[in-house]
Amino acid sequence: MKKLVVLSLLCFSVSLMGQIKKPVKWEWKLNRLNATEAEIIFTAHIDRGWHIYSTEVEGIGPIPTGVEVEKSKDFELEGDLVPVTKPHVVFDSAFGLELGLHSGKAVFRQKIKIHTLSSFAIKGAITAQACNNISCIAPEETDFVIQADAFSPVPATDSSTALGEAQQEQDSSTVSVKTENTQPATTIAGSRDNAWMDFWTAFGWGLLALLMPCVFPLIPMTVSFFLKGSENKTRARLIAFVFSASIVVIFFVLGILFSLFFGAGFANALSTHWTLNLFLFVIFLLFAASFFGMFEITLPASWINFFDKQADRGGIAGAFFMAFTTVLVSFSCTVPIIGTVLFSSMHGEFGSAMVKMLGFSLAIALPFGFFAFFPSLLHSLPRSGSWMNTLRVILGFLELALGLKFLSIVDLTYHWHFLNRDVFIAIWIVIFTLMGLYFLGKIRFVHDEPRDHVSVPRLLAAIVTFSFVVYLIPGLFGSPLPALSGYLPPLTTQTFTSFISPQGQVSQPSATSSPVLCDPPKYAGILHIPFDLPGYFDYDQALACARQQRKPLFIDFTGHGCANCRKMEENVWSHPEVMSRLRNNFIIVSLYVDDKTPLPENEWYTSPLDGKVKNTIGKKWTDFVISRYHVNAQPYYVILGPDEKMLVEPMGLDLNPQHFVAFLDTALARYKRKY
């Protein structure tokens, strides 16, 4: 009771002051995360010398910050209002409680679950009590109204800027509100960056490289050299640190050079050329042969001797050159793994190679620095032995399997048709079957020792390998194999595809169930749309049909070598709700940006962007997407009306089928409303 009296007197004293104080000003905005989730962000700007209380107050005390929202059938609250800004916890003698205080600027978040794709309003009030060192103001409610627009997904890439006149008709992406008399628009979140995935994948490859026979023995030898070479352990550890950091720098520079020469711009122009991909395929075959023990990949001895002499200088400079020597000595084991890491960036975004090399180099350098600081742990390292050779052979099988991807790209872009999806899967089945037999000791290579029994780890590895083989077998008969959709050739190259997809949709429905197109599509004999969906491969032809049938035009910017395009098709397009909408409500045009089919000579033209002649299908549509939409990434989906203006913002990679359904439905609704 005493605490309530204190609170009442404090509030009453303020009311007698004869003036209204408003030390807290609110603003709010809505972040639309996807079709079914959003969050309201409340920001409090608090005058100097004042504070408000956080969202939780235990016991009888001041009024915590809270929010009341009018109920609606269009959404519901998820959880309570939570502070984004960490409160400052103090003991308040007036209330006898530890309280969380916010001063200056405070941010709170309220999540909501959305039940509609249409626009709706959110009405309510945010409540907070402001106090200073002398008095408190009675809790004040600030009304708010937020108009949430219909869900309109944005592309998953960062490059879709300056989209021209059509984009100006789209809703503003972020608006803040400072008073209760104005309303914010919606903020829509894009897809998450996959840089961390690249980093940790490369880090894992780096850990594998550490176990190779030309790297692992270097760890105790090098660390012991540092510690024995100086009576000053602190200096020895400093030099060891410089050595480890130098390894990171050297490998990272390789990533920078690779990004400069093989970044996104270079990859778009060259990564689907038959000469480069055949070269990479041969390189991976050589890597595999080296791992199998056929020969060793080594650098000239003069290079190693030069850097070894520089390392003899000692000190920090010597540590750097010793790191260079270590990189060169380990070249024969690490270069195939580096090749796998770097070549996997050929079809990714610019800078992916740098991120991967950072992860790879940190994994390589980590044990040198770690054991230099804790040298007593060196004795716990396992001895070099046959397990290292086993690891090399395993990597040889993996290099052999991964190398087929480059051969597949050549086959797809030039329409050679010798490595169709089922043939590709059959080769993988053979490779991984042999790998399983190797684990069981049924196959031996040059450096392998005779085995009279199978160890438990090898048995478990064989079980995993043969399980993967069993998973591959249905792919011979048309199974989508969604876990491998980014690595296998597309389903359109499958010889036999009568198979039920994970969503229950027949992979290749009969043509009789498809709507009739306006006229026969150009290039239908060499290009395909997944699941036999009806559509075109020429923009002008598709636009004319869309106008004639009074349907929106769905543009699919894709590529034969686009792994993410395959993921979208086999994980999203195969969904029954997506399939039915694409088949019945849109005119589809798939524009292949990497196809090498020559255009008729009368269709050649010189691009005003780069001044080069565009004489193939791929060059034409690459120039088209860059000049019109200012993007150079696939997949990229655009939906247009008959006036060639976008109905919704384009969409990129998003493996959630419901997001894609919302994307299509929003475009269709706007088409019907506008045209």
N, C-alpha and C positions, 0 to 999 in steps of 0.2 A: 504493500500500500504506500509506503514511504517513497518508493521509486516512482510510482504513478503520480504522486503529489509533486515531486521534483520536476517530472516531465511536464505536468500541467502548468506549473508556475513559470517554467522556462518559455513555453509557448505563449502563455498569457502576457508575459512581459513584453514580448515582441509585438503583440496585438495592440498594446497601449502606446506604441511609439508613434502612431499617427501617420505612418507611411508604409507603403508596400515594398518589401525587398524581394528581389528575384536574383539571388546570386548564382542560380543554375539555369543554363540555357541548353535545350536539347535539340539534337538533330537525329535523323534516322534514315535508314535506307534498307532496301530488301535485296539480298543476294540470292538469286535464283540458281541453285546448284544443278538441278536437272528437272525432269518432268514432274517428279513427285516430292522433291525436297527443296526447302529454301530456309533462309535464316534472316531474321530481322536484326539489324545492327543498330543499337542505340548508343549515341555518343553524348556525354554530358560535359559541357564546358563550365567549369566551376570558378567563380571569382576568387581572387587571391585572399587568403585568410579564412576561407570557408572550406567545408568538406561535406560529403554525403556518406551515408553508411552503405556497406556492401549488401549483398542479397540475403545474407543469413545473420540473424541475431539470436543467440541462445539466451533464453530467459526473458524477463521483462526489462525492456530497454527502449532505445530509439526505434523509429520505424525504418525497417530495411528497404532498400530499393526493390521495387517489384513492378510487374506489368499485369494489367487486366485487358483481355482481348474478347470482343464480342464473338459469340459462337456463330459458326457458319457451316453450311453443308459443303463448302468448297475447300475447307482445310481444317486441321486440328493442330493443337499445340503438341510438341514433342518435348517432354521434360520441362524443367523450370528455367527461368531467366538465370544466366550464369555470367559472372564477370570475366571479360577477356583481359582487362587490365588487373594485375595482381594488387589486392588491397594492402594497405599498410596497417598492420595489427598493433594496437596500443591498448593499455589498460585505462579505462575511463572511470575515474574515481566517483563521478556523479552517479553512475549507474552500477558501479562495482562489477563491471564486466570487461572482458577482453573483446574489443570491437574492431572490425575491419573498416578502415576509412579510405575514401578516395578523394583526392584533391587535384586541382589543375584540370586534368582531362581524364575521364573514365569511360571505358567502352564495355558494353554488355551485349550478350547475344541470346536470342530466343529462337529456337528451331521450330519449324512447322512442317507438317506433312500435308501435301496438296492432293486433292481428290479430283481435280479438273484440269483440262488443258486450255480452257477458256480464260478470259480475263476475270478478275474478281477484286474485291476491295477488302482490306484489313483495317478494322476500326478498333480503337482501344485507348488506353491511357497508361502512361508511365508515371510511377509514383516514387518520390524520394523526399527525404527530410534533410535539410541543410542546417548545419551548425557552424559556429565559430568558437573561439575561446571564451566568449561571454554568454552567448545565448543561442537558442535554436529557433528555427522557423517551423511553423506547423507544416506537416507533410503536404506537399503540393502535387496535384495531379495535372499532367500535361497531356491533353488529348492529341491523338495522331490519327491520320487516315493515309493509308498506302494503297495506291492503285497498282495491282500486279497485272501486267499484260499477259496475253496468251503466250504459252511456252514457245520459244523460237531458238533451237540449238544453234550455237556458233561453231565455226570450224575448229578442229583440234590442233591447227597449226598457228604459229605466230605471224606468218607471212601474209595473211589476208588483210592487208591494209590498203587504203585508197582504192576502194572497189568501184568508184565512179558514181554516176548519177543514181543508179539503182539502189545503192546502199544508203543514200540519203533518205530513202523512204522507210528505212528500218528504224526501230525504236532505239532511243538512247541507251547505252549500255550501263552507265553508272550515273546516278543523280543523288545528291545529298540534300537533306531538308533541314532548315534551321528553325522553322516555326510550324505551329500546328495548322496554319492556314494554307500551306502548300503541300504538294504530294510528290513523292519520289517515284521515279520509274524503276524498272527492274535491273538488277545486275545479274548477268548470266555467266557462270563459271565455265571455263574451257577445260580441256583435258589436262591431266597431270603430265609433267615432264618425265621422260623415262631416263633421265641422266643417271639417277641413282641405280637403276637396273643395269645400265651399261657399266657403271663403275664396279658394282659388286660382281657382275659376271666376269669382267676382266680380272678382278681381284682373285676370283676362284681359279682362273687360268694361271695366274701368277703363282698361286700356291702349288698347282700341279708342276709348273716349271721348276720350282724349288726341289722337287723330288727327283729330278732327272739326274743321271749319273755324272754329268759334267757340271752340275751346279751344287748338288747336295754336299759333296766332299769339300767344296770350297769354304763352306761356312765355318767348321771348326778350325781349318788351316788358317784362314784369313784372320779370324778373331784372335786366335792364339798368337799370330804374328804381331797384331796390334798391342796385345797386352805384354808380350815378352820383349817387344822392341823398345820399351820405355819403362824405366823404374817409376816414373810418375804415372800412376794409374789414371789420374784425372786427365792428363794430357793424352794418354793412350785412348781413353774413351772419347775425348773430343775428336781425335783423328778418326776413330771408328765411326763417329757420327757424321763427319765430313764425307767419309767413304760411302756410307749408306745414302746420304743426301745426294751425292754425286751420281749414284746409280739411278736414283729417281730422276734427276735432271737429264741424264743421258737418254734414258728410255722416253722421257716426256718430250724431249726435242724430236725424237723419232716420230712421236704422235703429231707434233706441230707440222713437221715436214710432210707427213702423210696427209694431214688435213689440207695443207696448201695445194698439194698436187692431186689428191683424190677426194676432195670435199664434195659437197652436194652439187655445186655447179659442174665440176669435172665429171662426177658420176653420172649426171643426167645426160651428158653428151657422149661419154665414152664407155660407161659401165655395161652397156648392152651390146657393144661392138664385138663381133665374133673373134677378132684377133686377141683382144684383151682377155676375154673370158676363156678362150681356149688356152691362152698362156697361163692364166691362174689355175685352170684345171690341171695342166701339166705340172705346175709348181706343187700343187697339193699331192699329185701322184709321186713326185720326187720326195716330198716330205714323208709320205707314207713308206716309200721304199727305204728311206734312211732309217726310220724308226723300226722297220722290220729287220734291219741289220744288213741290207744289201750293200751299203756304202755309208761313209761318214761325210757330212757337209762341214767343211772346214774353211777358215780364212787363211790367206797367205801367212806363213810363219814370220815374214819380215814385219808385218803389221803388229803382230803380238810382241815380237822382240823389241820394237821401237817403244811401245807404251810400257813394256816391262822395265826398260832402262830408265824411262822417266819416273817410274814409281820408286826406283832406288834412291831418288833424291831425298825422300823422307819428308816429314812435315805435312802441311795441309796440301800443298801442290802435289806431293808424292801420293797422298791419299786419293786425290782426284784421278791421277793417272793409273793408280792401282785399280780403281773402280772401272776405268776404261778397259784395262787389261782383263778384269773379271768378265766384263760384258763380252769381250772378244773371245775369251776362252770358252765361255758358255754358249757361244754362238750356235754351235752345231746342234745343241739341244733346244735352245730357246727360240731360234728363228722360225721353226715350223709353228710353234705356239703363237709367237708374235704375229706371224702371217695369218693365222686363224682369227686372232683378235682384230687385227687391222682390216683384213679383207671383209670382215662382217660389217664394217662401216661403209662399204662401198655404196650401199643403197640407203644409207641413213642421212641424217641432217648434218650440216657442217659443224665441225667441232666434236662430233661423236668419237672420232679416233683419239683426240686429246684426252677426253674423259676416260676412255678405256685404257690408254697408256698410263694415265695417272694411277688408276687402280692396279694395273699390272705391275708397274714399277714399285709401288708401295709394298705389294706382297713380296716382291723379290728382295727389297732392301730391309724389310722388317726384321728378319732373323739375325742379320749381321749386327744391326744396332742393338737388338734385344740381348743377344749373347755377349756382346761387348760390355754391356752394363752388368750382366749377371753371368760371368764366365764359369761359375761353378756348375751351372746347368748344362754345360757342354757335354759332360759325362753321361747325361741322360739321353743324348741323341742316339737313335738306332744306327747300327753300322751299315755301310753300303753293302749291297748284296744283290741277289737275284731279283728281289722285289722291284728294284729300279728298272731292270730290263723288262720285267712284266709290264710296268707302267708305260715304257716306251712302245711296246707292242700294242697296248690298248689305244694309245694315242695314234698309232699308225692306222688302226681300223677306223678311228673317228675321222682322221684326215681323209681317208679314202671315201668315206660316206659324205663328208661335207664338200669335197671337191666336186661331186656330181651336180651340186647346185649351179655351179658356173657353166657346166656343160648343158644343163637344162635351160638356162637363160638363152644361150645361143640357139638351141633347138626351138624355143618358143618365138623369139624375135624374128628368126629367119624362116620359120615354118618348115623345118626340115622333117619333123614328125618321126624321128627315130628314137626319141626318149620320152614317150608318152608317160602319163602318170603311172599306169600299171607296170610298165617296164621299169621305171624308176623305183617303184616300191619293191618289185621283184629283186632288183640288184641290192637294195638295202636289206631285204630278208636274207639273202645269201651272205652279205658282209657280216651282219650281226649273228647269224648262225655260226659262221666260222669263228667269230669272236667268242661265242659261248663255248664252242668246242675247245678253243684255246684255254679258257679258264679251267676246263675239265682235264686238261693235259693231253687231249687227243691230237693236238697240233703243236709242233715245236719249231722254233726258228734257230738261226745260227748260234746265238749266244745263250740259248736256253739250256738249263741243266736237266738231266733226266729226273723224272718224278715217279715214285712208286706209290704215291697216295695223293689225294686231293684235300687241301686244307679247307677249313670251314670258311674263311673269307673268300677263297676262290669259288667254293660251292655257292655261296650267297650271290657272288657276282654273276655266276652262270645262271642262276635262277632269275635274276633281274634282267639279264640279257635275253634269255629265251622268252620271258614274259613280254618284253618289248617286241620280239619277233611275232608272237601270237597276236599282239595288238595290231601289227602291220598287215597280217593276212587278210582281214576283211577289206582292206584298201584295194586289194587286187580285184574285188568285185564291186567297187564303187562306194565304199564307206567313206564319208568325208574326213575321218581321222582329224577332228578339230584341233587336237593338241599339236599337230604338225602342219597345220594349214599354211604357215608362213614359209615352209621349207619345201613342200612337195609341189610338183606342177599342178595347175588348176584342174578341177573336175572336168572341164570342157575337153581335156585331152584324153580322158579315160575311154578305153575301148568299150568297156561294158560298165554301165552306170545305173542299172536297175537296183538301187539300194535305198533303204529308208534312212533318212537323216535323223539326227538326235531329236529334232523337233517333231518327227512323225511325218515329214513332208517327203514325197518321192523325189529323188534327186533330179530325175529327168522326166517330168510329166509329158504326156503326149501332146503333140502339136495341135491336136483338135480342140484342146481346152484353152488355147491361146486366142486372144482377140486378133482380128485380121488387121494387118498393117495396110498402109495406103498403097505402097508399091514395093517391089522386091528390094531389100537392102543392098547397097553397094558393099563389096568385100565380104559378103556373107559366107563365101567359100573358104576364107582364110581366117576370119575373126569370129569370135563367139561371145555370147552373153551367158553368164552362168545359169544353170538349171533350165536351159532352153527358153528363157524369157524372151518374148518378142521385142525387137528393137532394131536400131540402126547403128551404123558406124561412121556416118557422115552427118555433120551438124546441120547443114542446109536442108538435107533430105528429111531429117528428123523434125526440124522446126516446121517445115511445110506440112508434115503429117499431123503434128500437134495442133496447128492452126485449123487444119481440116476437120480433125476429130474433136476439137474443142476440149483438149486435155492439157495439163501442165507438161512441160518438157523437163525430164529428169536427165541431167548430164552426169555421166560417170567418167571422170578423168582417171584412167587406170593405166596399167603397164604390164607387160609380160613378166618383167623382173621385179614387180612390186609385191614383196612379201605381205605387207599390211593390207593390200587389196585382197589377197587370197583369204586373209584372216576375216576381213569384213564380209566377204561373199559366203564363206563356209560357216561362219558363226552368227551372222546377222541376216544376210539375205535369205538364208535357208529357213528362217523362222516363218511359220505359216502366216502370221499377221503381216509381216513385211512382204512376203512373196505375193500374197493376194493383192495388196495395194499396188505394188510395182506392176503386176500383170494387168490389172483392170483399170487403174485410175491414172496412169501416166504413160507418156511416150518416152521410151528409154533410148538414149544414145550413149554408147560406150566409145570413148575417144582414147585410143591407145597412143601414149606419148613416146613409146620406145619401139614402135613397129618399124621394120626396115623395108616394107613393101614400097617400091617406087610409085610415085604418082604419075599419071599421064603427063607427058611433057607440056601439054597446053594448060595444066594446072600448076605448074611451077611458078613461084613468085619470090621476089626479094623482100625480106622482112625489113621494115623500117627500124626495128629494134637493134639488130646487129648487122644489117647490111648483107646478110648471107642468103643464098638461094635455098629455099625450102622445097626439096624434091622427093621426100618420102612422107608416108602417113604420119610417122612419129614426129618428124620435124615440124610438120604443119600444125599438129595439135599441141605440141610443146610451145610453139610460138603463139598459138591461139590463147592458151590458158595464161601465159605470162603477160601478153599484151592486154588482154581483156580483164583478167581477175588478179593480176599482179601476184601470183603464187607459182611455186615450182615444186610442189609436193603432191604425192599421191598416197592414199586415195583422197579424192576431193569431189564432193557432190554438190551440184548447183541445180536449183529448180527455178525455171523461168515461166513467165506468162507469154502470151502471143506477141507482146510488145518487146520481148527479150529483156524485161526487167525482172530482177530477182523477187520471188515471193517470200522467201525467208533467207536468213543468212546461211551461207554454205556450211557444209559439215565435213569434217575430216574423220580420222580414225576414232571410233567409239564402239566398243564391242558389246554395248548394252542394247539389245534389240528394241526395248521399250523407248529408248531415246530416239532411235531411228524411226519408230512408228510415230512418235510425237512430231518429229521433223517432217515426215510425209503428210500427216494429218493437218498440221498447221498450214503447210503450203497449199494443200487442197482446199481448205476452208477459205483461205484468202483469195484463191483463184475464183471460187464460186461467188464470193462476195464482191470481187472487183470486176470480174468479166462475165 
